[in-house]
Amino acid sequence: MPPGLPQYVVKITAKGRAYYYFRYKGKLLGGKFEADPKSPDFHRDYAERLERYVKSPRIQNPYSAPGTIGALVTEYRGSPE
């Protein structure tokens, strides 16, 4: 982790530009951050992702979060027919 970036944030350089992602347990979650890492919007978005993917005990698999295709597949597999 480069100095100055919060935990779980990775910097990926592509096309000569730096992109920042939230990486947890080897997976990039939530897409890229739209705001600059020094802005308040970035820190708000980071706090939301931290709460959703790391601190929330109710979501074991982030891909099965309510409203996702993963949740739909889980519900389908658990149905009686």
C-alpha positions in Angstrom: 0.0 0.0 0.0 1.5 3.3 -1.0 1.9 5.9 1.8 -1.2 8.1 2.2 -3.8 5.6 1.0 -6.3 4.2 3.4 -6.4 0.5 4.2 -7.9 -1.7 1.4 -7.3 1.0 -1.3 -5.1 0.1 -4.2 -3.8 2.2 -7.0 -3.7 0.8 -10.5 -2.1 2.8 -13.3 -3.5 2.2 -16.8 -3.4 4.4 -19.9 -1.1 6.8 -18.1 -3.7 7.5 -15.4 -4.1 6.4 -11.8 -7.2 4.6 -10.8 -8.1 3.8 -7.2 -10.1 0.7 -6.1 -11.3 -0.9 -2.9 -9.7 -4.3 -2.5 -10.8 -6.7 0.1 -9.9 -10.4 0.4 -8.3 -10.3 -3.1 -11.3 -8.8 -4.9 -11.9 -5.4 -6.2 -15.3 -4.3 -4.8 -17.6 -1.5 -5.7 -15.9 -0.3 -8.9 -13.3 2.5 -9.1 -13.4 5.5 -6.9 -14.6 8.5 -8.9 -13.1 11.2 -6.6 -9.5 12.1 -5.9 -8.1 10.4 -2.8 -7.6 13.8 -1.1 -11.2 14.9 -1.5 -14.0 14.6 1.0 -16.2 12.7 -1.5 -13.5 10.0 -1.7 -13.5 9.6 2.0 -17.3 9.4 2.2 -17.3 6.7 -0.5 -14.5 4.9 1.3 -16.4 4.9 4.6 -19.5 3.5 2.9 -17.5 0.7 1.3 -15.7 -0.1 4.5 -19.0 -0.4 6.3 -20.6 -2.5 3.6 -17.8 -4.9 2.8 -15.7 -5.1 6.0 -17.6 -4.1 9.1 -21.1 -5.4 8.2 -21.5 -8.8 9.8 -24.8 -9.5 8.0 -23.2 -9.7 4.6 -20.9 -12.8 4.5 -20.4 -12.6 0.7 -20.3 -9.1 -0.8 -21.6 -10.5 -4.1 -24.7 -11.7 -2.4 -25.7 -8.3 -1.1 -29.4 -7.5 -1.4 -30.3 -6.2 -4.9 -27.4 -8.0 -6.7 -27.5 -10.9 -9.1 -25.6 -13.0 -6.6 -28.5 -12.5 -4.2 -30.9 -13.6 -6.9 -28.9 -16.7 -7.6 -28.7 -17.6 -3.9 -32.5 -17.1 -3.6 -33.1 -19.3 -6.7 -30.9 -22.1 -5.4 -32.6 -22.1 -2.1 -36.1 -22.3 -3.6 -38.0 -25.7 -3.3 -38.3 -26.3 -7.1 
